Amino acid sequence: MSGKMKFATDMEKSVLVSNFEKRGWSQVSADEDWNFYWTNVNTTRNIFSLDNGYRLSDDQIINHFPNHYELTRKDLMVKNIKRFRKDLEKEGHPLGEKDEHGRHVHLDHIPTTYLLPADYNLFVEEFRKNPSSTWIMKPCGKARGIGIFLINKLSQIKKWSRDSRTNSFAPPSSRDSYVISRYIDNPLLIGGKKFDLRMYVLVTSYRPLKCYTYRLGFCRFCTVKYTQSTSELDNMFVHLTNVSIQKHGDEYNSIHGGKWTIKNLRFYLEGTRGKQVTDRLFDEINWLNVMSLKSVSGLMANDRHCFEIYGYDIIIDDKLKPWLIEVNASPSLSSTTVNDRIMKYNLINDTLNIVAPNGEVPDVRWNKIPPKDAYGEFDLLYDEELAQQNEFYGSGHAGGGDRDRSRSLMASMGAGHRAGMRDHSRNRGPATWK
């Protein structure tokens, strides 16, 4: 294939198609010769299936890695992060360090989590250490808040088991399995309401790892003020930030959609908590995003035809500690507000500028280093090749003439000892690893 770019998609979202068409790309069906395929995860699975026997050409790229689920299935994400931490600890690596209470010093960014029914006995042992605690149950293979509920009694687990028609805690299918996590019951509140962050991370390669973070993420707010009252455990308008749930609430505002830009969150936190504390928080967020990717980098089928834009969901507690809740392989491209549509249009535009520079027919043999003027609102978060070269590009603020240097800062630091990384961030001002 040569000449004009041909795209296929099974997701007819306006933010996608309008970006393809503005580049002059021609739409074709999936059965025809295409250069660029934006697809859902099921189609990706079929394309890379061994039974299919389909081989991608050098001029074809697709928007998912074959086994993205190692990061985006709730149970596998937790399993892989735990394995990553254990491996580092065995190696005596500084990142595997634990404190006197047995908690990871540098990699304590996921709530205590178990797989049910498989880890039921382990969960019960942990629950009985603090029987007044609240836990949140989520089905492993579902999204948009479907099937989620909170519990604070073991009897509620047994009732769930009966209702699921499970007579014993036998090995589950992926459809039946749940993760149960200690509920973050002290979330940071703004206006008395709980919120989480949706951040976008673009990965163009896993080995070596190369990823970008998007500046224009947003906060998703609950519509009802937060309370720890056990009488409100079933009120999802208090506890779950998913727009698919909150939009059905009486207090939902369709103008702003219950969303706030991360930029506004930073302004708010700098005004209420101080700039240094805010910078450190976003340092922590970027850190946990990179470490989650590194935890699966050795497992991913690093197909050179693939890239992926992940939706990271993060909750900040009242001590300004960020917690990774889950990672989405297909973050919603539907728009609930005008600003939402503009942001997602720009997200796709900037993604395409990085993975398909100049809108030209791709060649997967390229080194995946886009021109810096193609970054748009993305910042280089981590580049393993640069990290291995141990290059340091200097300090500077994440903006203006220093943008290129600051973009490379996280990349040049690599996964070395974290204390050194923090020393650099203190010296340079905004600690965003951009």
KEMI-820234 format. One line per 3 residues: their letters; for each residue x, y, z of C-alpha. Coordinates in nm, 2 decimals, decimal comma, m for minus. Layout:
% residues N
A) X/Y/Z | ... .
//
This chain:
% residues 434
MSG) 0,00/0,00/0,00 | 0,12/0,35/m0,07 | m0,01/0,71/m0,11 .
KMK) m0,31/0,82/0,08 | m0,37/0,70/0,43 | m0,67/0,46/0,46 .
FAT) m0,84/0,42/0,80 | m1,09/0,17/0,94 | m1,28/0,19/1,26 .
DME) m1,56/0,00/1,44 | m1,61/0,30/1,67 | m1,80/0,57/1,48 .
KSV) m1,73/0,84/1,73 | m1,73/1,20/1,59 | m1,40/1,29/1,77 .
LVS) m1,23/1,00/1,59 | m1,38/1,03/1,24 | m1,35/1,41/1,23 .
NFE) m0,98/1,39/1,31 | m0,93/1,12/1,04 | m1,12/1,32/0,78 .
KRG) m0,94/1,65/0,85 | m0,62/1,48/0,76 | m0,77/1,38/0,43 .
WSQ) m0,76/1,01/0,52 | m1,00/0,77/0,33 | m1,23/0,54/0,52 .
VSA) m1,23/0,17/0,42 | m1,39/m0,14/0,57 | m1,19/m0,37/0,80 .
DED) m1,19/m0,63/0,52 | m1,01/m0,39/0,28 | m0,65/m0,28/0,29 .
WNF) m0,61/m0,02/0,57 | m0,32/0,16/0,72 | m0,47/0,27/1,05 .
YWT) m0,73/0,08/1,25 | m0,90/0,23/1,56 | m1,09/m0,06/1,70 .
NVN) m1,24/m0,20/2,02 | m1,06/m0,46/2,23 | m1,26/m0,75/2,10 .
TTR) m1,17/m0,68/1,74 | m0,81/m0,64/1,84 | m0,83/m0,98/2,01 .
NIF) m0,96/m1,14/1,69 | m0,69/m0,97/1,47 | m0,41/m1,11/1,69 .
SLD) m0,57/m1,44/1,74 | m0,35/m1,74/1,65 | m0,66/m1,90/1,48 .
NGY) m0,69/m1,59/1,26 | m0,35/m1,61/1,10 | m0,37/m1,24/1,01 .
RLS) m0,03/m1,07/0,97 | 0,00/m0,70/0,98 | 0,21/m0,52/0,72 .
DDQ) 0,48/m0,26/0,79 | 0,24/0,01/0,68 | m0,04/m0,08/0,93 .
IIN) m0,09/0,03/1,29 | m0,36/m0,04/1,54 | m0,47/0,12/1,87 .
HFP) m0,43/m0,17/2,12 | m0,15/m0,40/2,22 | m0,25/m0,77/2,19 .
NHY) m0,26/m0,84/2,56 | m0,34/m0,50/2,70 | m0,56/m0,68/2,95 .
ELT) m0,24/m0,75/3,17 | m0,28/m0,39/3,28 | m0,65/m0,31/3,21 .
RKD) m0,82/m0,61/3,38 | m0,86/m0,52/3,74 | m0,74/m0,85/3,88 .
LMV) m0,44/m0,88/3,64 | m0,33/m0,52/3,71 | m0,31/m0,59/4,08 .
KNI) m0,15/m0,93/4,03 | 0,12/m0,79/3,81 | 0,20/m0,49/4,03 .
KRF) 0,23/m0,73/4,33 | 0,46/m0,95/4,13 | 0,67/m0,65/4,02 .
RKD) 0,71/m0,54/4,38 | 0,80/m0,89/4,49 | 1,06/m0,93/4,22 .
LEK) 1,22/m0,60/4,31 | 1,23/m0,70/4,67 | 1,40/m1,03/4,59 .
EGH) 1,66/m0,86/4,38 | 1,74/m0,62/4,66 | 1,65/m0,33/4,44 .
PLG) 1,60/0,00/4,62 | 1,25/0,03/4,48 | 1,15/m0,29/4,66 .
EKD) 1,22/m0,13/5,00 | 0,97/m0,18/5,28 | 0,92/0,01/5,61 .
EHG) 0,90/m0,13/5,96 | 0,53/m0,22/5,91 | 0,60/m0,42/5,60 .
RHV) 0,46/m0,16/5,36 | 0,64/m0,07/5,04 | 0,81/0,27/5,07 .
HLD) 0,81/0,36/4,70 | 0,54/0,14/4,55 | 0,25/0,16/4,79 .
HIP) 0,00/0,31/4,54 | m0,27/0,04/4,52 | m0,52/m0,03/4,80 .
TTY) m0,49/m0,37/4,97 | m0,67/m0,60/4,72 | m0,78/m0,96/4,69 .
LLP) m0,93/m1,17/4,42 | m1,27/m1,34/4,51 | m1,35/m1,61/4,54 .
ADY) m0,99/m1,74/4,51 | m0,84/m1,53/4,79 | m1,14/m1,54/5,02 .
NLF) m0,95/m1,69/5,32 | m0,67/m1,43/5,29 | m0,93/m1,15/5,27 .
VEE) m1,11/m1,28/5,59 | m0,78/m1,28/5,78 | m0,72/m0,92/5,67 .
FRK) m1,08/m0,81/5,74 | m1,07/m0,95/6,10 | m0,77/m0,73/6,18 .
NPS) m0,99/m0,43/6,13 | m1,36/m0,54/6,13 | m1,49/m0,18/6,11 .
STW) m1,33/m0,12/5,77 | m1,51/m0,08/5,45 | m1,43/m0,27/5,13 .
IMK) m1,53/m0,22/4,77 | m1,61/m0,51/4,54 | m1,58/m0,48/4,16 .
PCG) m1,63/m0,74/3,89 | m1,30/m0,80/3,71 | m1,44/m0,79/3,35 .
KAR) m1,68/m0,50/3,36 | m1,66/m0,12/3,34 | m1,86/0,20/3,39 .
GIG) m1,94/0,12/3,76 | m2,14/m0,19/3,66 | m2,17/m0,45/3,94 .
IFL) m1,98/m0,24/4,21 | m2,09/m0,24/4,57 | m1,95/m0,16/4,92 .
INK) m1,94/m0,40/5,22 | m1,85/m0,36/5,58 | m1,96/m0,71/5,71 .
LSQ) m1,84/m1,06/5,62 | m2,21/m1,16/5,60 | m2,25/m0,94/5,30 .
IKK) m1,98/m1,14/5,12 | m2,17/m1,47/5,20 | m2,49/m1,31/5,07 .
WSR) m2,31/m1,21/4,75 | m2,19/m1,57/4,72 | m2,54/m1,71/4,76 .
DSR) m2,69/m1,45/4,52 | m2,43/m1,54/4,27 | m2,54/m1,91/4,29 .
TNS) m2,20/m2,01/4,41 | m2,24/m2,29/4,67 | m1,87/m2,30/4,74 .
FAP) m1,57/m2,08/4,68 | m1,46/m2,28/4,37 | m1,22/m2,14/4,11 .
PSS) m1,41/m1,88/3,92 | m1,44/m1,80/3,56 | m1,32/m1,45/3,45 .
RDS) m1,68/m1,35/3,42 | m1,76/m1,45/3,79 | m1,44/m1,32/3,96 .
YVI) m1,43/m1,00/4,16 | m1,16/m0,79/4,32 | m1,22/m0,66/4,67 .
SRY) m1,02/m0,37/4,78 | m0,99/m0,17/5,10 | m1,21/0,13/5,03 .
IDN) m1,04/0,47/5,04 | m1,28/0,61/5,30 | m1,08/0,94/5,36 .
PLL) m1,09/1,08/5,01 | m0,99/1,44/4,95 | m1,31/1,64/4,92 .
IGG) m1,39/1,96/4,73 | m1,71/2,12/4,82 | m1,78/1,82/5,04 .
KKF) m1,79/1,59/4,74 | m1,57/1,29/4,64 | m1,39/1,30/4,31 .
DLR) m1,14/1,10/4,11 | m0,89/1,19/3,83 | m0,91/1,06/3,48 .
MYV) m0,57/1,09/3,32 | m0,46/0,98/2,98 | m0,13/0,80/2,91 .
LVT) m0,01/0,71/2,56 | 0,22/0,42/2,52 | 0,40/0,38/2,19 .
SYR) 0,64/0,10/2,30 | 0,68/m0,13/2,60 | 1,03/m0,26/2,52 .
PLK) 1,19/m0,01/2,55 | 0,91/0,16/2,74 | 0,81/0,49/2,59 .
CYT) 0,51/0,68/2,72 | 0,35/1,03/2,73 | 0,11/1,19/2,97 .
YRL) m0,17/1,42/2,87 | m0,21/1,76/3,04 | m0,58/1,79/2,98 .
GFC) m0,73/1,52/3,20 | m1,02/1,60/3,43 | m1,17/1,53/3,77 .
RFC) m1,51/1,35/3,80 | m1,73/1,45/4,09 | m2,00/1,28/4,28 .
TVK) m2,33/1,46/4,28 | m2,41/1,40/4,65 | m2,18/1,51/4,94 .
YTQ) m1,96/1,24/5,09 | m2,03/1,07/5,42 | m1,87/0,77/5,59 .
STS) m2,21/0,68/5,74 | m2,28/0,31/5,70 | m2,64/0,40/5,61 .
ELD) m2,52/0,54/5,28 | m2,30/0,25/5,17 | m2,55/0,16/4,90 .
NMF) m2,58/0,52/4,77 | m2,36/0,52/4,46 | m2,42/0,89/4,41 .
VHL) m2,20/0,94/4,72 | m1,93/0,68/4,64 | m1,88/0,62/4,27 .
TNV) m1,76/0,89/4,04 | m1,85/0,72/3,71 | m2,03/0,96/3,48 .
SIQ) m2,25/0,67/3,36 | m2,38/0,66/3,72 | m2,38/1,02/3,82 .
KHG) m2,57/1,14/3,52 | m2,88/0,97/3,65 | m2,86/1,17/3,98 .
DEY) m3,11/1,45/4,07 | m2,82/1,69/4,13 | m2,64/1,61/3,80 .
NSI) m2,54/1,93/3,61 | m2,55/1,87/3,23 | m2,36/2,20/3,17 .
HGG) m2,03/2,11/3,33 | m2,11/1,74/3,36 | m1,97/1,72/3,71 .
KWT) m1,62/1,76/3,57 | m1,33/1,99/3,65 | m1,00/2,02/3,46 .
IKN) m0,69/1,89/3,62 | m0,55/2,24/3,56 | m0,82/2,38/3,78 .
LRF) m0,75/2,12/4,04 | m0,38/2,22/4,05 | m0,48/2,59/4,09 .
YLE) m0,71/2,49/4,38 | m0,45/2,28/4,56 | m0,18/2,54/4,51 .
GTR) m0,41/2,80/4,67 | m0,52/2,57/4,96 | m0,22/2,34/5,02 .
GKQ) 0,07/2,53/4,86 | 0,27/2,49/4,54 | 0,54/2,26/4,68 .
VTD) 0,29/2,01/4,82 | 0,09/2,02/4,50 | 0,40/1,96/4,28 .
RLF) 0,49/1,66/4,50 | 0,14/1,52/4,46 | 0,16/1,53/4,08 .
DEI) 0,52/1,39/4,10 | 0,37/1,09/4,29 | 0,09/1,05/4,03 .
NWL) 0,34/1,04/3,74 | 0,55/0,80/3,94 | 0,27/0,55/4,00 .
NVM) 0,17/0,57/3,63 | 0,52/0,49/3,51 | 0,56/0,21/3,77 .
SLK) 0,23/0,05/3,67 | 0,35/0,04/3,30 | 0,69/m0,10/3,41 .
SVS) 0,51/m0,37/3,61 | 0,37/m0,52/3,28 | 0,64/m0,41/3,03 .
GLM) 0,80/m0,76/3,04 | 0,47/m0,93/2,98 | 0,33/m0,72/2,70 .
AND) 0,34/m0,85/2,34 | 0,54/m0,55/2,22 | 0,41/m0,55/1,87 .
RHC) 0,56/m0,27/1,67 | 0,23/m0,21/1,49 | 0,06/m0,11/1,82 .
FEI) 0,01/0,19/2,04 | m0,24/0,25/2,32 | m0,41/0,54/2,50 .
YGY) m0,50/0,44/2,85 | m0,74/0,60/3,09 | m0,60/0,61/3,44 .
DII) m0,84/0,64/3,73 | m0,67/0,79/4,04 | m0,82/0,89/4,38 .
IDD) m0,64/1,13/4,61 | m0,69/1,09/4,98 | m0,71/1,37/5,24 .
KLK) m0,33/1,33/5,31 | m0,27/1,41/4,94 | m0,16/1,05/4,87 .
PWL) m0,27/0,93/4,52 | m0,41/0,58/4,48 | m0,42/0,39/4,15 .
IEV) m0,77/0,25/4,12 | m0,78/0,10/3,77 | m0,66/0,15/3,41 .
NAS) m0,90/0,15/3,11 | m0,81/0,02/2,77 | m1,09/0,20/2,60 .
PSL) m1,15/0,52/2,78 | m1,48/0,68/2,68 | m1,47/0,90/2,37 .
SST) m1,84/1,00/2,42 | m1,89/1,36/2,51 | m2,12/1,48/2,79 .
TVN) m2,05/1,85/2,75 | m1,91/2,09/2,50 | m1,58/2,12/2,68 .
DRI) m1,56/1,74/2,70 | m1,60/1,71/2,33 | m1,33/1,97/2,26 .
MKY) m1,09/1,80/2,50 | m1,14/1,45/2,35 | m1,11/1,59/2,00 .
NLI) m0,77/1,74/2,10 | m0,67/1,42/2,27 | m0,72/1,22/1,95 .
NDT) m0,56/1,49/1,74 | m0,25/1,50/1,96 | m0,23/1,12/1,97 .
LNI) m0,24/1,09/1,59 | 0,03/1,35/1,56 | 0,26/1,13/1,77 .
VAP) 0,18/0,78/1,63 | 0,13/0,89/1,27 | 0,35/1,20/1,22 .
NGE) 0,23/1,43/0,94 | m0,07/1,20/0,88 | 0,15/1,00/0,64 .
VPD) 0,12/0,62/0,57 | 0,30/0,46/0,86 | 0,62/0,25/0,85 .
VRW) 0,65/0,05/1,17 | 1,03/0,02/1,12 | 1,07/0,39/1,23 .
NKI) 1,23/0,46/1,57 | 0,91/0,60/1,72 | 1,06/0,94/1,80 .
PPK) 0,81/1,20/1,68 | 0,92/1,56/1,62 | 0,88/1,77/1,93 .
DAY) 0,64/2,00/1,77 | 0,40/1,70/1,74 | 0,36/1,66/2,12 .
GEF) 0,07/1,90/2,14 | m0,07/1,87/2,50 | 0,13/1,55/2,56 .
DLL) 0,45/1,55/2,76 | 0,71/1,28/2,74 | 0,67/1,09/3,07 .
YDE) 0,93/0,82/3,04 | 1,17/0,70/2,77 | 1,36/0,39/2,87 .
ELA) 1,63/0,44/2,60 | 1,71/0,78/2,73 | 1,70/0,65/3,09 .
QQN) 1,95/0,38/3,01 | 2,18/0,64/2,86 | 2,17/0,82/3,19 .
EFY) 2,14/1,15/3,02 | 2,02/1,45/3,22 | 1,88/1,75/3,03 .
GSG) 1,88/2,00/3,30 | 1,60/2,16/3,51 | 1,33/2,40/3,41 .
HAG) 0,97/2,47/3,43 | 0,71/2,27/3,23 | 0,63/2,55/2,99 .
GGD) 0,78/2,81/2,75 | 1,13/2,77/2,63 | 1,21/2,50/2,89 .
RDR) 0,94/2,27/2,78 | 1,17/2,04/2,58 | 1,41/2,00/2,87 .
SRS) 1,14/1,94/3,13 | 0,97/1,68/2,89 | 1,29/1,48/2,90 .
LMA) 1,35/1,50/3,27 | 1,15/1,19/3,38 | 1,29/1,00/3,08 .
SMG) 1,65/1,08/3,17 | 1,61/0,99/3,53 | 1,49/0,64/3,45 .
AGH) 1,39/0,40/3,73 | 1,69/0,47/3,95 | 1,67/0,53/4,32 .
RAG) 1,37/0,74/4,39 | 1,53/0,97/4,65 | 1,75/1,11/4,37 .
MRD) 1,45/1,17/4,16 | 1,29/1,36/4,43 | 1,59/1,57/4,49 .
HSR) 1,59/1,67/4,12 | 1,22/1,76/4,13 | 1,27/1,98/4,44 .
NRG) 1,54/2,17/4,26 | 1,35/2,24/3,94 | 1,02/2,38/4,06 .
PAT) 0,71/2,22/3,90 | 0,74/1,85/3,97 | 0,54/1,70/3,69 .
WK) 0,80/1,49/3,51 | 0,68/1,65/3,19 .
//
